């Protein structure tokens, strides 16, 4: 989507790249052996000026792999999953991510409030310095080294704490929403800030603003960190999966570094429940019914803090419980005109509400809050929300892996304007 920052190119192995390598190797072998390729590629190439439909192309490539790969392919699902992984990675969008079975299971468990690892939601956000000398046209989708990432990407996303389970390992360790992961178990988490500092040092030494000794210190720091580096997605997996082991994390909070050792353990986020006349609302299956029961409370106060992974369709159903039918904004994408974000079957006598929000209110919870506030149905109390209004589709594949796909962005409408 052009309105969103999609500079993120986390180098993952794309299916298309793998196929290109395979095909190139076959042709090189043929040249080396002085013979034509064993498989005539003409069947995969359209006549001059023609275009092969994408569906036919993938089907033909699949047949080629099944019939001529040196070893028998017994797991066709693995081929399909690899293709999906590559296509999602090619979107270059930190909101659209492929996850293997273990990571996807942890992701779904966290959405239901059951956490492993450090007990926090971690998201990828475009923060920090931009590498003006990056060469994105030279990026290789199959290259996964930190050095290649830094050389070709204008900006690598930072791994940021989006929410924390109260009483969980991260909470006990003093981690705060907005903290960035800088190192995990002494492995530097790749970002462009250090590279940009190195580039500045190179200019400064040339201009004689710093000494060569100072420049060499920066150069050695860059060399040492890239030799022991993790890409952000791998760091996220280490921190959100597993129990019973300890992990050492260096957190970056506003430029100040803090090292903390955290014992991974299971933790549970507060479920949807009423306590002291305040409804903690999680957008899962039980939320609409719980919200309907809470309507007897006068006034109604809903806590939307530490709320990042809610289900969007459940959120819509919650709006129908408390809001009259009508349009509460719009959803934008690059696929035509914006579509109304509407409540079709609402509550004509819906109550006025107070919503507790802060920087850990994002996604479905943030859209819920802004939609109601924009039409005068609710008052927001607290601090600024996260600013993440992306509508995301979640898809599970037959082998248990899955992916998220950003399908649109919510925009508030006030006075007829978005």
C-alpha positions in Angstrom: 0.0 0.0 0.0 1.5 3.3 -1.1 0.3 5.1 2.1 2.2 2.8 4.3 6.0 2.5 4.8 6.9 -0.7 3.1 10.6 -0.3 2.9 11.1 -3.4 5.1 13.0 -6.1 3.2 13.8 -8.7 5.8 15.8 -11.1 3.6 14.0 -14.4 3.6 14.3 -17.2 1.0 11.7 -16.4 -1.6 10.2 -19.2 -3.7 10.8 -17.3 -6.9 14.4 -16.9 -6.1 14.8 -20.6 -5.4 13.2 -21.5 -8.7 15.4 -19.1 -10.5 18.5 -20.6 -8.9 17.3 -24.1 -9.9 16.7 -23.1 -13.5 20.0 -21.3 -13.8 21.9 -24.3 -12.5 20.2 -26.6 -15.0 21.2 -24.3 -17.9 24.8 -23.9 -16.6 25.1 -27.7 -16.3 24.0 -28.0 -19.9 26.6 -25.5 -21.1 29.3 -27.2 -19.1 28.4 -30.6 -20.5 28.2 -29.4 -24.1 24.6 -30.5 -24.4 21.1 -29.0 -24.4 19.2 -29.0 -21.1 17.5 -32.3 -20.3 14.3 -30.4 -19.9 13.3 -28.1 -22.8 12.4 -24.8 -21.1 10.4 -23.7 -24.2 7.3 -25.3 -22.6 7.5 -22.7 -19.8 8.1 -19.7 -22.0 5.3 -17.9 -23.8 5.7 -17.0 -27.5 7.1 -13.6 -28.1 4.7 -10.9 -26.7 2.5 -13.4 -24.9 2.0 -13.6 -21.2 1.6 -16.8 -19.3 -1.1 -16.6 -16.6 0.4 -16.8 -13.1 -1.7 -19.8 -12.2 -0.4 -21.8 -15.2 3.2 -20.7 -14.4 3.1 -22.0 -10.9 1.4 -25.2 -12.0 4.1 -25.8 -14.6 7.0 -25.1 -12.2 5.4 -27.5 -9.7 5.2 -30.2 -12.3 8.8 -29.6 -13.3 10.0 -30.0 -9.7 7.9 -33.1 -9.1 8.9 -34.8 -12.3 12.6 -33.9 -12.6 14.1 -33.0 -9.3 16.9 -35.4 -8.5 15.1 -36.8 -5.4 11.5 -37.9 -5.2 9.3 -35.2 -3.8 6.9 -36.9 -1.3 5.6 -33.8 0.5 3.7 -31.5 -2.0 2.5 -29.4 0.9 6.1 -28.4 1.5 6.3 -27.0 -2.0 3.0 -25.0 -1.5 4.1 -23.7 1.8 7.5 -22.6 0.4 5.7 -20.7 -2.4 3.5 -18.9 0.2 6.5 -18.0 2.3 8.2 -16.5 -0.7 5.2 -14.5 -1.8 4.5 -13.1 1.6 8.2 -12.1 2.0 8.2 -10.4 -1.4 5.5 -7.9 -0.1 8.3 -6.3 2.0 5.7 -5.3 4.7 6.4 -5.7 8.4 2.6 -6.3 9.0 2.5 -9.2 6.5 4.6 -12.0 7.9 4.9 -15.8 7.3 5.4 -17.9 10.4 6.3 -21.6 10.6 4.2 -24.0 12.7 5.9 -23.3 16.0 5.9 -19.5 15.6 2.3 -19.5 14.3 1.1 -21.6 17.2 2.7 -19.1 19.7 1.2 -16.2 17.8 -2.3 -17.7 18.0 -1.9 -18.6 21.7 -0.8 -15.0 22.5 -3.9 -13.7 20.8 -6.0 -15.8 23.2 -4.0 -14.5 26.1 -1.6 -17.4 26.6 2.0 -16.4 26.3 5.4 -18.2 26.2 8.8 -16.6 26.3 9.1 -13.2 28.1 5.4 -12.5 28.2 5.1 -9.6 25.7 3.8 -8.7 22.3 6.7 -7.7 20.0 6.1 -5.9 16.7 8.3 -4.7 13.9 8.2 -0.9 13.3 10.1 1.4 11.0 12.2 3.4 13.5 15.7 4.9 13.5 18.1 6.2 11.0 17.7 5.8 7.2 20.7 4.5 5.2 20.8 6.9 2.3 23.6 4.8 0.7 21.5 1.7 0.5 21.3 -0.2 -2.8 17.8 -1.8 -2.8 18.1 -2.6 -6.5 20.9 -5.0 -5.6 18.9 -6.9 -2.9 18.9 -10.7 -3.3 15.7 -12.3 -1.8 17.8 -15.4 -1.1 20.5 -13.6 0.8 20.0 -13.7 4.6 23.3 -12.3 6.0 23.1 -9.2 8.2 25.9 -7.6 6.1 23.8 -7.9 2.9 20.7 -6.6 4.7 22.5 -3.5 5.9 24.0 -2.8 2.4 20.8 -3.0 0.5 18.0 -1.8 2.8 17.3 1.8 3.5 15.9 0.9 6.8 15.6 -2.3 8.8 12.6 -2.4 11.2 13.2 -2.3 15.0 11.7 -5.0 17.2 9.5 -3.0 19.6 7.5 -4.0 22.7 3.9 -3.4 21.9 2.3 -4.7 25.1 3.3 -6.6 28.3 1.5 -9.2 30.3 0.9 -7.8 33.8 2.9 -9.9 36.2 4.7 -11.7 33.4 8.5 -12.1 33.0 9.0 -8.9 31.0 6.8 -6.9 33.4 8.8 -8.2 36.4 12.1 -7.3 34.7 11.0 -3.7 34.2 10.5 -3.8 30.5 8.2 -1.0 29.2 6.0 -0.6 26.1 8.1 1.2 23.4 11.4 -0.4 24.4 13.4 -1.7 21.5 15.3 -4.9 21.4 19.0 -4.1 20.8 20.7 -7.5 21.7 19.5 -11.0 22.5 22.0 -13.3 24.2 24.9 -11.0 23.1 23.7 -11.2 19.5 23.1 -7.7 18.0 19.7 -7.3 16.4 20.2 -5.8 13.0 19.2 -2.1 12.5 20.5 0.7 10.4 21.4 3.1 13.2 24.9 1.7 13.7 25.6 1.6 10.0 24.6 5.3 9.6 26.9 6.2 12.5 29.7 4.4 10.7 29.0 6.3 7.5 29.1 9.6 9.4 32.4 8.6 11.1 33.8 7.9 7.6 32.8 11.3 6.4 34.1 13.0 9.6 37.5 11.3 9.4 37.9 12.3 5.8 37.0 15.9 6.8 39.5 15.7 9.7 36.7 16.2 12.3 37.7 13.0 14.1 40.9 11.1 14.4 41.6 7.8 12.6 41.7 6.1 16.0 38.1 7.2 16.7 37.0 6.0 13.3 38.7 2.6 13.8 36.7 2.2 17.1 33.4 2.6 15.2 34.6 0.3 12.4 35.6 -2.4 14.9 32.3 -2.1 16.7 30.4 -2.6 13.4 32.6 -5.6 12.5 32.1 -7.2 15.8 28.3 -6.8 15.9 27.7 -8.0 12.3 29.7 -11.2 13.1 27.2 -12.0 15.9 23.9 -10.7 14.5 20.3 -11.6 14.4 17.7 -10.4 12.0 14.6 -9.0 13.8 12.3 -11.9 13.0 14.7 -14.4 14.5 15.1 -12.3 17.6 11.3 -12.2 18.0 11.1 -16.0 17.8 13.8 -16.3 20.5 11.9 -14.0 22.9 8.3 -15.2 22.3 8.8 -19.0 22.2 9.7 -21.5 24.9 9.6 -21.7 28.7 12.1 -22.7 31.4 15.2 -21.0 29.9 16.8 -17.6 30.5 17.5 -15.0 27.9 19.7 -11.9 28.2 18.3 -8.9 26.5 19.8 -5.4 25.9 16.9 -3.0 25.7 17.1 0.4 24.1 14.9 3.1 25.7 15.3 6.5 24.1 19.0 5.8 23.4 19.8 4.5 26.8 20.8 0.8 26.9 19.8 -1.5 29.7 20.8 -5.2 30.1 18.3 -7.6 31.7 18.3 -11.3 32.2 14.7 -12.7 31.9 13.5 -16.2 32.8 11.1 -17.4 30.1 7.8 -18.8 31.5 4.2 -19.2 30.7 2.0 -16.1 31.5 -1.6 -15.2 30.9 -3.0 -11.8 30.0 -6.2 -10.7 31.8 -9.3 -12.1 30.2 -12.4 -10.1 29.4 -13.9 -9.4 32.8 -15.5 -6.7 34.9 -13.6 -5.6 38.0 -14.2 -2.5 40.1 -16.7 -1.2 37.6 -14.1 -1.4 34.8 -14.5 -3.9 31.9 -11.2 -5.2 30.6 -12.1 -6.0 27.0 -10.2 -8.5 24.9 -11.4 -8.9 21.3 -11.8 -12.7 21.3 -14.9 -15.0 21.0 -16.4 -14.2 24.4 -16.0 -10.4 24.2 -19.4 -9.5 22.6 -21.4 -11.4 25.2 -19.4 -10.0 28.1 -19.8 -6.5 26.7 -23.6 -6.9 26.5 -23.7 -8.0 30.1 -21.6 -4.9 31.1 -24.1 -2.5 29.6 -25.9 -2.3 32.9 -22.9 -0.5 34.4 -23.6 3.3 34.6 -21.3 4.8 33.5 -19.5 2.2 31.4 -15.7 2.3 31.5 -13.7 -0.1 29.2 -10.0 -0.7 29.6 -8.3 -1.1 26.2 -4.7 -0.9 27.5 -2.2 -3.7 26.9 -4.4 -4.7 24.0 -2.7 -5.4 20.7 -3.8 -8.7 19.1 -7.5 -8.6 18.9 -9.7 -10.1 16.2 -11.2 -7.6 13.8 -14.5 -9.3 13.2 -15.0 -9.7 16.9 -14.3 -6.0 17.3 -17.0 -5.2 14.7 -19.5 -7.3 16.7 -18.6 -5.4 19.9 -19.3 -2.1 18.1 -22.8 -3.5 17.2 -23.4 -4.1 20.9 -22.6 -0.5 22.0 -23.1 1.8 19.0 -26.0 2.8 16.8 -25.9 1.7 13.2 -24.0 4.1 10.9 -20.6 4.8 9.4 -17.7 5.1 11.7 -14.8 5.8 9.3 -13.4 4.1 6.2 -11.0 1.5 5.2 -8.4 2.4 2.6 -6.1 0.3 0.4 -4.7 0.6 -3.1 -7.6 -1.5 -4.5 -10.0 1.3 -5.4 -12.0 3.8 -3.5 -12.2 3.6 0.3 -14.9 1.4 1.8 -17.1 2.6 4.6 -16.4 1.2 8.1 -20.0 0.7 9.1 -22.1 -0.7 11.9 -25.0 -2.3 10.1 -26.9 -3.8 13.0 -26.3 -1.5 16.0 -27.7 -0.6 19.4 -29.9 2.6 19.1 -29.7 3.2 22.8 -26.0 2.5 23.2 -24.4 4.1 26.2 -21.8 6.8 26.4 -18.5 5.3 27.5 -15.1 6.1 28.9 -12.3 4.2 27.2 -8.9 3.8 28.9 -6.1 3.9 26.3 -2.3 4.3 25.9 0.6 3.4 23.6 -0.2 -0.3 24.1 -3.7 0.2 22.5 -3.3 -0.8 18.9 -4.9 -2.7 16.0 -8.5 -3.7 16.6 -8.6 -2.1 20.1 -7.3 1.2 18.6 -9.9 1.2 15.8 -12.7 0.4 18.3 -11.6 3.4 20.4 -11.2 5.9 17.6 -14.4 4.8 15.8 -16.5 5.5 19.0 -14.7 8.7 19.9 -15.0 10.1 16.4 -18.8 10.0 16.6 -19.1 11.3 20.1 -19.9 7.9 21.6 -16.9 7.6 23.9 -14.4 9.7 25.7 -10.7 8.6 25.6 -8.8 8.8 28.8 -5.1 8.2 29.1 -2.2 8.8 26.6 -1.8 8.6 22.8 -2.6 5.3 21.2 0.0 3.4 19.2 -1.0 4.7 15.7 -1.4 1.2 14.2 -4.7 1.0 12.5 -3.9 -1.7 10.1 -6.6 -4.3 9.4 -4.9 -7.7 9.2 -6.1 -11.0 7.9 -4.8 -14.2 9.6 -4.5 -17.4 7.5 -3.5 -20.9 8.7 -2.1 -23.3 6.2 -2.7 -27.1 6.2 0.7 -27.9 7.8 0.0 -25.6 10.8 2.1 -22.7 9.5 0.4 -19.4 8.7 0.7 -15.8 7.8 -0.7 -12.4 8.5 -1.7 -10.1 5.6 -2.4 -6.4 5.8 -5.6 -5.8 3.9 -6.4 -2.1 4.7 -6.0 0.8 7.0 -8.7 2.4 9.1 -9.2 6.1 9.0 -11.3 8.2 11.2 -13.9 10.5 9.7 -14.8 13.7 11.5 -17.0 16.3 9.9 -17.1 14.4 6.6 -13.4 14.3 6.2 -10.9 11.4 6.8 
